[in-house]
Amino acid sequence: MNAREYERIRGVLAKADEPLTAREILALLEDGEKLDSPHRVATVLGRWADRGEVDVIADRPYRYQLNT
């Protein structure tokens, strides 16, 4: 896991007014980002959720928001 990847994703989530799916987050990341799939975004966020940094909303599809 790359802390830089998380910081990029965190920036997207910080600007969001509502929880986002991994696909929505990927679409909002700037070009040139190394994250190339919604699965990778979900993997990064899942690991940070284990640390309490991110909340995972278990809908279909899963949605993510920063832990407040």
N, C-alpha and C positions, 0 to 999 in steps of 0.2 A: 504494500500500500504506500502511496506517495502522499505526503502531507501537502504538497503543492496541488495535487488533484483535489483533495478535500477543500482547500482554501478557495479554489476556483468554483467548486460546487457550492460551497458555503456562501460565496458572494451572490450567486444566483438566488439561493434560498432567502438570503437576507433582504433582497429587493422584492420578493414575492409577497403578494397580499393574501395568498392562500396556499395550502399545501400543494406540491407539484409531484407529478409522476416522474420516473427516471427518464422517460422519453421527452417530456416537456423540459426537464432540466438540460438534457443533452442538446435540444434545439436552441436553448437560450445561451449556451456556452459560446464563447467567441471562436471564430475560425482559428485553426492551428492548435487547438486543444488536443492532447494525446488521448483523451477518452473517446473511443470510437464506437461505443455501443451503449444502449440503455442498461444492459446487463452489467457492464463495468461501473456505471454510475451507481446502480443498486448495490453492487458489491462494496464499493467505497462507503456508501451511506450506511449499509448494514453493519459494517465494522465500527463506524463512528456511533451508531445507535447503541451498540454494546457498551460503549464508553459513556453513554448518557448525553452525548452532544446533539443527537438528532432524534426526533420522534418519528416513528413509523406508524402510519395509519393503515391498518390492515383491510383496506378495501380491495376491490379488483378493478384496476391495478392498484398496487400499493402507492401511497402518496407519502411524501416526506416534508418535514418542516423542522426548523431549528428548535431545539429545546429551549423554552423560555423560563 
